[in-house]
Amino acid sequence: QAGAEIQVGASDSSLASITSFQKIAQQSTIKGRFFKFKCKLTSDDNKVRSKIHSLSFTVNMEKRTESGQDVVSDASGTTITFVNAFYATPSIGISAQGLQTGDYYQITSKSKTGFTIRFYNSSNTGISRTFDYQVFGYGLKS
């Protein structure tokens, strides 16, 4: 005759701007930058009341990947911009094709929104190479 309902409010601007709450299921996807949680207690009988021993929540950001195949780099460097920015700076895996002895690459400007890669030969001169990339991260900046 008594119950408890978990509710959440979300906003992209501030905690103070959260004025409405929605009931959430055990697993829900909620977008926002700021979140407030509350527990609404209910009773169908004034002689019965809810008793909460513990209340907790877990936030899991969805894991995401982005990738590109057979990207031809420019000798002066190539900038890759992700389709959607990640919540935090992701990890980047590179598979270079057609490297010669002494060739190497450097990743610069690594961020939540993309990265820049440049290939060099053994004389430290910028060169064009083909590569694949796979980016692993979590969350979504929308």
KOLLODREN-209397 format. One record per residue: residue in one letter; residue number from 1; x, y, z of N, C-alpha, C in turn. Coordinates in Angstrom, 3 decimals, always signed. Atoms other than C-alpha are relative to their C-alpha. Layout:
N
<A NUM <X Y Z> <X Y Z> <X Y Z>>
...
This chain:
142
<Q 1 <+0.809 -1.205 +0.000> <+0.000 +0.000 +0.000> <+0.846 +1.261 +0.000>>
<A 2 <-0.909 -1.136 +0.055> <+3.076 +2.214 -0.028> <+1.056 -0.281 -1.060>>
<G 3 <-0.994 +0.200 +1.048> <+5.680 +2.787 -2.691> <+0.972 +1.153 -0.088>>
<A 4 <-1.012 -1.021 +0.251> <+8.631 +4.793 -3.893> <+0.268 +0.043 -1.498>>
<E 5 <-0.220 -0.201 +1.434> <+9.293 +6.234 -7.327> <+1.212 +0.896 -0.184>>
<I 6 <-1.200 -0.794 +0.272> <+12.687 +7.456 -8.538> <-0.294 +0.913 -1.194>>
<Q 7 <+0.211 -0.983 +1.061> <+12.548 +10.621 -10.651> <+1.303 +0.734 -0.264>>
<V 8 <-1.199 -0.742 +0.380> <+15.189 +12.602 -12.509> <-0.406 +1.238 -0.794>>
<G 9 <+0.129 -1.210 +0.803> <+15.423 +16.104 -13.915> <+1.349 +0.281 -0.628>>
<A 10 <-1.257 -0.251 +0.709> <+18.028 +17.146 -16.461> <-0.032 +1.362 -0.668>>
<S 11 <-0.136 -1.296 +0.665> <+19.317 +20.394 -17.937> <+1.374 +0.087 -0.647>>
<D 12 <-1.294 -0.267 +0.618> <+22.104 +21.560 -20.224> <+0.629 +1.278 +0.532>>
<S 13 <-0.514 -1.296 -0.421> <+22.484 +24.933 -18.491> <+0.414 +0.091 +1.468>>
<S 14 <-0.361 -0.107 -1.417> <+22.437 +24.614 -14.666> <-0.916 -0.867 +0.860>>
<L 15 <+0.852 +0.736 -0.940> <+21.095 +22.760 -11.633> <-1.249 +0.799 +0.330>>
<A 16 <+1.135 -0.853 -0.360> <+18.856 +25.739 -10.826> <-1.105 -0.025 -1.050>>
<S 17 <+1.018 -0.010 +1.064> <+17.076 +25.433 -14.175> <-0.814 -1.294 -0.056>>
<I 18 <+0.767 +1.259 -0.022> <+15.824 +21.909 -13.369> <-1.226 +0.198 +0.885>>
<T 19 <+1.241 -0.224 -0.745> <+12.195 +22.387 -12.363> <-1.005 -1.132 -0.174>>
<S 20 <+0.928 +1.118 +0.208> <+10.480 +19.270 -13.704> <+0.768 -1.312 +0.054>>
<F 21 <-0.593 +1.314 -0.168> <+11.140 +15.608 -13.075> <-0.845 -1.025 -0.725>>
<Q 22 <+0.713 +1.090 +0.658> <+10.221 +12.431 -14.905> <+0.349 -1.311 +0.673>>
<K 23 <-0.220 +1.320 -0.571> <+9.824 +8.901 -13.644> <+0.958 -0.751 -0.917>>
<I 24 <-0.932 +0.768 +0.814> <+12.643 +6.656 -14.778> <-0.143 -1.482 +0.308>>
<A 25 <-0.002 +1.445 -0.157> <+12.757 +2.945 -15.309> <+1.338 -0.414 +0.607>>
<Q 26 <-1.247 +0.486 -0.572> <+15.523 +0.765 -13.923> <+1.187 +0.395 -0.883>>
<Q 27 <-1.035 -0.454 +0.928> <+17.541 +1.577 -17.044> <-0.624 +1.019 -0.935>>
<S 28 <+0.506 -1.068 +0.852> <+16.999 +4.836 -18.892> <+1.170 +0.742 -0.612>>
<T 29 <-0.985 -0.873 +0.612> <+18.918 +7.088 -21.245> <-0.521 +1.422 +0.123>>
<I 30 <+0.384 -1.387 -0.240> <+18.752 +10.718 -20.156> <+1.138 +0.880 -0.480>>
<K 31 <-1.027 -0.913 +0.489> <+20.619 +13.531 -21.925> <+0.004 +1.265 +0.839>>
<G 32 <-0.131 -1.244 -0.730> <+21.939 +16.547 -20.079> <+1.401 +0.175 +0.530>>
<R 33 <-1.288 -0.293 -0.621> <+24.867 +18.180 -18.373> <-0.134 +0.049 +1.519>>
<F 34 <+0.303 -0.080 -1.422> <+23.240 +18.663 -14.970> <-1.204 -0.892 +0.292>>
<F 35 <+1.064 +0.928 -0.363> <+21.011 +16.145 -13.166> <-0.373 +0.165 +1.460>>
<K 36 <+0.498 +0.073 -1.369> <+18.851 +16.102 -10.047> <-0.844 -1.257 +0.105>>
<F 37 <+0.779 +1.207 -0.247> <+17.370 +12.947 -8.578> <-0.849 +0.213 +1.234>>
<K 38 <+0.812 -0.029 -1.209> <+14.523 +12.588 -6.143> <-0.812 -1.289 +0.083>>
<C 39 <+0.803 +1.193 -0.245> <+12.494 +9.807 -4.598> <-1.360 +0.471 +0.506>>
<K 40 <+1.357 -0.389 -0.371> <+8.734 +10.341 -4.449> <-0.642 -1.179 +0.737>>
<L 41 <+0.627 +1.040 -0.807> <+7.108 +8.348 -1.646> <-1.513 +0.112 -0.113>>
<T 42 <+1.462 +0.011 +0.120> <+3.471 +7.324 -1.996> <-0.597 -0.959 +1.017>>
<S 43 <+0.718 +0.880 -0.924> <+0.884 +5.747 +0.295> <-1.486 +0.064 -0.323>>
<D 44 <+1.435 +0.072 +0.245> <-2.663 +4.575 -0.360> <-0.786 -0.100 +1.310>>
<D 45 <+0.619 +0.178 -1.311> <-3.366 +4.249 +3.373> <+0.750 +0.895 +0.981>>
<N 46 <-0.678 -0.927 -0.895> <-2.661 +6.945 +5.965> <+0.604 -0.686 +1.227>>
<K 47 <-0.599 +0.752 -1.098> <-1.693 +4.213 +8.452> <+1.274 -0.735 -0.460>>
<V 48 <-1.163 +0.675 +0.576> <+1.069 +2.929 +6.142> <+0.912 +1.072 -0.601>>
<R 49 <-0.951 -0.931 +0.605> <+4.209 +4.791 +5.176> <+1.209 -0.764 -0.521>>
<S 50 <-1.180 +0.611 +0.597> <+7.230 +4.010 +3.076> <+1.198 +0.160 +0.918>>
<K 51 <-1.247 -0.079 -0.755> <+10.564 +3.281 +4.696> <+1.125 -0.357 -0.959>>
<I 52 <-1.130 +0.195 +0.903> <+13.739 +3.658 +2.658> <+1.245 -0.271 +0.845>>
<H 53 <-1.222 +0.340 -0.725> <+16.839 +1.913 +4.018> <+1.225 +0.584 -0.697>>
<S 54 <-1.100 -0.596 +0.750> <+19.179 +3.028 +1.273> <-0.503 +0.338 -1.394>>
<L 55 <+0.393 -0.462 +1.328> <+18.893 +4.817 -2.023> <+1.271 +0.416 -0.721>>
<S 56 <-1.189 -0.359 +0.764> <+21.566 +5.063 -4.692> <-0.313 -0.045 -1.482>>
<F 57 <+0.120 +0.069 +1.452> <+22.017 +5.519 -8.408> <+1.391 -0.154 -0.587>>
<T 58 <-1.249 +0.173 +0.715> <+24.701 +4.667 -10.900> <-0.145 +0.649 -1.373>>
<V 59 <+0.002 -0.630 +1.316> <+25.532 +6.739 -13.952> <+1.031 -0.711 -0.854>>
<N 60 <-0.894 +0.647 +0.958> <+27.031 +4.833 -16.855> <-0.117 +0.734 -1.322>>
<M 61 <+0.020 -0.634 +1.309> <+27.999 +6.711 -19.961> <+0.227 -1.077 -1.045>>
<E 62 <-0.079 +1.007 +1.053> <+27.535 +4.715 -23.128> <+1.369 +0.030 -0.673>>
<K 63 <-1.264 +0.112 +0.726> <+30.717 +3.440 -24.742> <-0.281 +0.220 -1.474>>
<R 64 <+0.182 -0.319 +1.415> <+31.182 +4.665 -28.290> <+1.297 -0.225 -0.759>>
<T 65 <-1.156 +0.071 +0.894> <+33.482 +4.114 -31.233> <-0.309 +0.786 -1.264>>
<E 66 <+0.084 -0.582 +1.342> <+34.110 +6.012 -34.426> <+1.224 -0.505 -0.745>>
<S 67 <-1.127 +0.526 +0.763> <+36.336 +4.840 -37.238> <-0.006 +0.555 -1.413>>
<G 68 <-0.154 -0.388 +1.392> <+37.628 +5.629 -40.686> <+0.957 -0.965 -0.677>>
<Q 69 <-0.841 +0.947 +0.737> <+39.155 +3.437 -43.360> <+0.598 +0.663 -1.232>>
<D 70 <-0.703 -0.451 +1.206> <+41.670 +4.162 -46.092> <-0.015 +1.520 -0.159>>
<V 71 <-0.103 -1.456 +0.020> <+42.076 +7.824 -45.188> <+1.396 +0.353 -0.508>>
<V 72 <-1.287 -0.429 +0.555> <+44.826 +9.444 -47.251> <+0.391 +1.308 +0.684>>
<S 73 <-0.446 -1.191 -0.725> <+46.818 +11.916 -45.194> <+0.691 +0.973 -0.931>>
<D 74 <-0.708 -1.060 +0.709> <+48.219 +15.189 -46.424> <+1.413 +0.068 +0.583>>
<A 75 <-1.380 -0.078 -0.477> <+51.977 +15.707 -46.147> <+0.152 +1.028 +1.118>>
<S 76 <-0.073 -1.025 -1.054> <+51.318 +18.749 -43.937> <-0.858 -0.359 +1.207>>
<G 77 <+0.837 +0.443 -1.120> <+48.954 +16.805 -41.653> <-1.466 -0.042 -0.393>>
<T 78 <+1.423 +0.170 +0.288> <+45.324 +15.698 -41.700> <-0.781 +0.097 +1.303>>
<T 79 <+0.859 -0.147 -1.176> <+42.619 +16.729 -39.240> <-1.230 -0.874 -0.165>>
<I 80 <+1.188 +0.848 -0.043> <+39.940 +14.187 -38.367> <-0.951 +0.617 +1.022>>
<T 81 <+1.026 -0.526 -0.901> <+36.744 +15.625 -36.857> <-1.045 -1.079 +0.211>>
<F 82 <+0.975 +1.036 -0.300> <+34.424 +13.193 -35.074> <-1.405 +0.458 -0.378>>
<V 83 <+1.394 -0.298 +0.352> <+30.790 +13.001 -36.215> <-0.700 +0.635 +1.201>>
<N 84 <+0.527 -0.548 -1.245> <+29.759 +13.602 -32.581> <+1.134 +0.035 +1.015>>
<A 85 <-1.051 -0.129 -0.997> <+32.089 +14.878 -29.876> <-0.233 -0.979 +1.150>>
<F 86 <+0.060 +0.893 -1.153> <+32.872 +12.550 -26.976> <-0.098 +0.825 +1.279>>
<Y 87 <+0.079 -0.686 -1.287> <+32.249 +13.432 -23.316> <+1.406 +0.321 +0.520>>
<A 88 <-1.393 -0.184 -0.415> <+35.969 +13.008 -22.554> <+0.895 -0.383 -1.174>>
<T 89 <-0.929 +0.308 +1.089> <+39.026 +12.773 -24.784> <+0.156 -1.510 -0.141>>
<P 90 <-0.046 +1.457 +0.204> <+38.941 +9.271 -26.315> <+1.406 -0.504 -0.312>>
<S 91 <-1.262 +0.600 +0.440> <+41.745 +6.846 -27.099> <-0.079 -0.248 -1.506>>
<I 92 <-0.050 +0.086 +1.460> <+42.845 +6.544 -30.720> <+0.955 -1.109 -0.401>>
<G 93 <-0.845 +1.036 +0.568> <+44.179 +3.525 -32.578> <+0.220 +0.267 -1.480>>
<I 94 <-0.357 -0.280 +1.401> <+45.990 +3.971 -35.909> <+0.598 -1.259 -0.617>>
<S 95 <-0.608 +1.067 +0.800> <+46.752 +1.323 -38.532> <+0.494 +0.647 -1.286>>
<A 96 <-0.595 -0.656 +1.166> <+49.152 +2.827 -41.053> <+0.282 -1.025 -1.089>>
<Q 97 <-0.231 +0.885 +1.142> <+49.520 +1.335 -44.532> <+1.158 +0.547 -0.838>>
<G 98 <-1.067 -0.379 +0.931> <+52.553 +1.358 -46.801> <+1.146 +0.767 +0.619>>
<L 99 <-1.129 -0.697 -0.613> <+55.095 +2.604 -44.295> <+1.321 -0.590 -0.480>>
<Q 100 <-1.360 +0.405 +0.353> <+58.764 +2.472 -45.285> <+0.834 -0.006 +1.286>>
<T 101 <-0.890 +0.018 -1.159> <+61.633 +1.819 -42.878> <+0.305 +1.431 +0.432>>
<G 102 <-0.267 -1.336 -0.540> <+61.989 +4.865 -40.620> <-1.198 +0.921 -0.006>>
<D 103 <+1.205 -0.836 -0.006> <+58.507 +6.256 -41.310> <-0.672 -0.071 +1.369>>
<Y 104 <+0.737 -0.040 -1.261> <+56.483 +7.307 -38.279> <-1.101 +1.043 -0.103>>
<Y 105 <+1.058 -1.004 -0.011> <+53.439 +9.366 -37.376> <-0.080 +0.647 +1.370>>
<Q 106 <+0.184 -0.732 -1.244> <+52.537 +11.901 -34.733> <-1.445 +0.479 +0.058>>
<I 107 <+1.362 -0.486 -0.219> <+49.078 +12.627 -33.313> <+0.095 +1.247 +0.863>>
<T 108 <+0.006 -1.256 -0.756> <+48.579 +16.220 -32.182> <-1.446 +0.499 +0.101>>
<S 109 <+1.319 -0.620 -0.170> <+45.613 +18.307 -31.073> <-1.083 -1.027 +0.310>>
<K 110 <+0.974 +1.020 -0.391> <+43.884 +15.243 -29.609> <-0.995 +0.627 +0.974>>
<S 111 <+1.024 -0.614 -0.842> <+40.562 +16.359 -28.105> <-1.294 -0.803 -0.066>>
<K 112 <+1.328 +0.633 +0.000> <+36.914 +15.431 -27.520> <-0.649 +0.051 -1.386>>
<T 113 <+0.638 -0.216 +1.298> <+36.085 +16.621 -31.042> <+0.779 -0.544 -1.188>>
<G 114 <-0.777 +0.518 +1.119> <+38.913 +15.189 -33.146> <+1.489 -0.041 +0.303>>
<F 115 <-1.450 +0.041 -0.145> <+42.638 +14.887 -33.742> <+0.654 +0.332 -1.332>>
<T 116 <-0.792 -0.258 +1.201> <+45.381 +15.780 -36.201> <+1.126 -1.027 -0.033>>
<I 117 <-1.062 +0.984 +0.175> <+47.797 +13.193 -37.589> <+0.896 +0.446 -1.152>>
<R 118 <-0.956 -0.326 +1.056> <+50.940 +13.735 -39.607> <+1.042 -1.107 -0.062>>
<F 119 <-0.999 +1.047 +0.238> <+53.260 +11.149 -41.126> <+1.312 +0.638 -0.430>>
<Y 120 <-1.343 -0.484 +0.328> <+57.024 +11.643 -41.462> <+0.836 -1.160 -0.528>>
<N 121 <-0.954 +1.027 +0.439> <+59.796 +9.787 -43.264> <+1.220 +0.037 +0.925>>
<S 122 <-1.186 +0.096 -0.868> <+63.193 +8.903 -41.762> <+0.809 +1.299 +0.038>>
<S 123 <-0.682 -1.301 +0.015> <+64.436 +12.410 -42.681> <-0.825 +1.078 +0.706>>
<N 124 <+0.897 -0.920 -0.730> <+61.627 +13.981 -40.555> <-0.725 +0.971 -0.910>>
<T 125 <+0.754 -0.805 +0.955> <+59.905 +15.341 -43.671> <-1.417 -0.547 -0.072>>
<G 126 <+1.393 +0.419 +0.088> <+56.104 +15.284 -43.841> <-0.271 -0.746 -1.299>>
<I 127 <+0.324 +0.819 +1.177> <+54.746 +12.605 -46.229> <-1.480 -0.364 +0.046>>
<S 128 <+1.384 +0.464 +0.092> <+51.379 +11.346 -47.394> <-0.028 -1.520 +0.152>>
<R 129 <+0.185 +1.435 -0.185> <+50.275 +7.904 -46.195> <-1.485 -0.284 +0.177>>
<T 130 <+1.382 +0.445 -0.201> <+47.039 +5.930 -46.054> <-0.084 -0.697 +1.356>>
<F 131 <+0.142 +0.602 -1.329> <+45.713 +4.888 -42.638> <-1.470 -0.255 +0.322>>
<D 132 <+1.313 +0.249 -0.594> <+42.727 +3.510 -40.767> <+0.091 +0.489 +1.438>>
<Y 133 <-0.007 -0.377 -1.416> <+41.691 +4.787 -37.349> <-1.254 -0.533 +0.678>>
<Q 134 <+1.137 +0.398 -0.821> <+39.432 +3.607 -34.569> <+0.124 +0.747 +1.316>>
<V 135 <+0.021 -0.843 -1.187> <+38.454 +5.858 -31.696> <-0.942 -0.627 +1.020>>
<F 136 <+0.800 +0.596 -1.080> <+37.189 +4.498 -28.355> <-0.198 +1.040 +1.092>>
<G 137 <+0.288 -0.960 -1.056> <+35.458 +6.723 -25.820> <-1.373 -0.272 +0.584>>
<Y 138 <+1.328 +0.140 -0.601> <+32.258 +7.287 -23.927> <-0.705 +1.350 +0.020>>
<G 139 <+0.799 -1.200 -0.092> <+29.442 +9.750 -23.717> <-0.128 +0.714 -1.328>>
<L 140 <+0.300 -0.738 +1.217> <+28.188 +12.226 -26.247> <-0.200 +1.459 +0.358>>
<K 141 <+0.219 -1.433 -0.147> <+28.493 +15.988 -26.382> <-0.931 +0.406 -1.140>>
<S 142 <+0.947 -0.376 +1.057> <+25.391 +17.110 -28.236> <-0.529 +1.400 +0.239>>
